[in-house]
Amino acid sequence: MTTENNNIPDINKYEIEGLERKTNVSALALGIVACVVGIALFIIQKMSANTLLAYAMIFVGIVLVCYGAFQIIWQSKKWFYKPTNSVTCCHDYYYGADDFASLKQSLESKNLNGIKQMKAQCDGNVRMRVIRSKDNQFAAAQVFRYVPFEFRPESKIMVMKDADAKTFVSLF
């Protein structure tokens, strides 16, 4: 999939080779257990003679059911790096507009020293999205520029594996 204006693939929509979306079994199991315990607390609280204890059980039950639903709905499907079966995470790093050209050039030429010299900010017109595996064996990055109302991709998707990925991730 590409953006309509500049035909550059978007890291948010593009299927990156080596990544697979699959069920996160531990999150799914945790969510189910939390929901079951929460519902059990709702049932048990009716047998309690102490009102304060009953309210505490209701509160804890609501919290557990909400947490379980969160785990089941939002955390049960994750992107994994296939070769190491490691879950991936996404981070955004923002830079000033003055850094755009040098950041794009450094990323596309794999000049890690150039990226290291630029200082990330808490907010800016230029964003570098980095997707990495938890074991640091995979990293993908892309530079975006803010055009009114949205960030648009401005560079190719740079994919790094093994030692290159470890070195890249260590910059941040």
Buried (B, 14 or more C-beta within 10 A) or exposed (E): EEBEEEEBBBBEEBEBEBBEEEEBEEBBEBBBEBBEBBBEBBEEBEEBEEEEEBEBBBEBBEEBBEBBBBBBEEBBEBBBBEEBEBBBEEEEBBBBEEBBEBBBBBBEEEEBEBBEEBEBEEEBBBBBBBBBBEBBBBBBBBBBBBEEEEBBBBBBBBBBBEEBBBBBBEBB
